[in-house]
Amino acid sequence: QVQLVESGGGLVQPGGSLRLSCAASGRVPSTNAMGWYRQAPGKQRELAAVINSGGSTNYADSVKGRFTISRDNAKNTVYLQMNSLKPEDTAVYYCNLRDVWLRDNWGQGTQVTVSS
């Protein structure tokens, strides 16, 4: 069993920045992909960014150039640096860890609100 604990959400003005963190604990597989998904009110959950244990990344088109995902394998932690935030980035952000058998583990979610 893997536990994921997110932190770093909050309220920020348009154009501002936030950094999300997600620490994995428990039986964390050495080969995995960790990512951030987000779900806005009334919308489906969507991928924002993902990074595998080798460091390869993938971003949603809507966040490219503004968000940066990174990880510290020694700490089993993934980060999402979000810059130039827009109101449409407002959502609950969920941390995800997927193993080689494509089994998903989810965090509890952290609210990000972009508003003036």
C-alpha positions in Angstrom: 0.0 0.0 0.0 1.2 3.4 -0.9 0.2 6.6 0.9 0.4 10.0 -0.9 0.3 13.3 1.0 0.0 16.6 -0.9 0.8 20.1 0.3 1.1 23.6 -1.1 -2.3 24.5 -2.4 -4.0 27.8 -1.6 -5.3 31.0 -3.0 -3.2 33.1 -5.4 -3.8 36.0 -7.7 -3.7 35.7 -11.4 -0.1 35.7 -12.6 1.1 34.4 -9.3 2.9 31.1 -8.4 2.4 28.1 -6.2 4.5 25.0 -5.6 2.8 21.7 -4.8 4.5 18.8 -3.1 3.5 15.2 -2.8 5.4 12.7 -0.6 4.9 9.0 -1.1 5.4 6.5 1.7 4.7 2.8 2.4 5.5 0.2 -0.3 6.7 2.6 -2.9 7.8 0.7 -6.1 11.2 1.8 -7.4 9.9 2.1 -10.9 6.9 4.3 -11.2 5.4 7.4 -12.7 4.3 10.2 -10.4 2.0 12.9 -11.6 -0.5 15.7 -10.9 -4.1 15.5 -12.1 -6.6 18.2 -11.6 -10.4 18.5 -11.4 -12.3 21.7 -11.8 -16.0 22.0 -10.6 -18.2 20.2 -13.1 -15.4 18.8 -15.1 -13.6 15.5 -15.4 -10.3 14.9 -13.8 -7.4 15.6 -16.3 -3.7 15.1 -16.4 -1.6 18.2 -15.7 1.9 16.8 -15.7 3.6 13.5 -15.1 7.2 12.4 -14.5 8.6 8.8 -14.5 11.4 7.5 -12.3 13.8 8.1 -15.1 13.0 11.8 -15.3 10.9 11.9 -18.5 8.1 14.3 -18.4 4.8 15.0 -20.1 2.5 18.0 -19.8 -1.0 19.0 -20.8 -1.0 21.6 -23.5 -2.8 24.0 -21.3 0.1 24.1 -18.8 3.2 23.8 -21.0 5.6 26.6 -20.5 4.0 27.6 -17.1 4.2 24.4 -15.0 7.3 22.4 -14.2 7.2 18.9 -12.6 10.2 17.5 -10.8 11.0 14.7 -8.4 13.4 13.7 -5.7 13.7 9.9 -5.9 15.6 9.7 -2.6 12.6 11.3 -0.9 9.9 9.7 -3.0 8.6 13.2 -3.5 7.2 14.9 -6.6 6.8 18.7 -7.0 4.8 20.9 -9.3 6.0 24.4 -9.8 3.1 26.5 -11.2 3.9 29.9 -12.6 1.8 32.5 -14.4 -1.4 31.0 -12.9 -4.7 31.7 -14.5 -8.2 31.5 -13.2 -8.8 28.5 -15.3 -6.1 26.7 -13.3 -8.5 26.7 -10.4 -9.1 23.1 -9.4 -8.5 20.4 -6.8 -5.0 19.0 -7.6 -4.5 15.3 -7.0 -1.1 13.5 -6.7 -0.9 10.1 -8.5 1.6 7.3 -8.4 1.3 4.6 -11.0 3.3 1.4 -10.9 4.5 -0.8 -13.8 1.3 -2.8 -13.6 -0.6 0.4 -14.1 -2.1 0.4 -10.6 -3.0 3.9 -9.4 -2.6 5.4 -6.0 -4.1 8.8 -5.2 -3.6 11.5 -2.7 -6.5 13.3 -1.0 -6.2 16.4 -3.2 -5.3 20.0 -2.5 -7.3 23.0 -3.6 -5.7 25.6 -5.8 -7.7 28.8 -6.3 -6.6 31.5 -8.7 -8.6 34.7 -8.2 -8.2 38.4 -7.7 
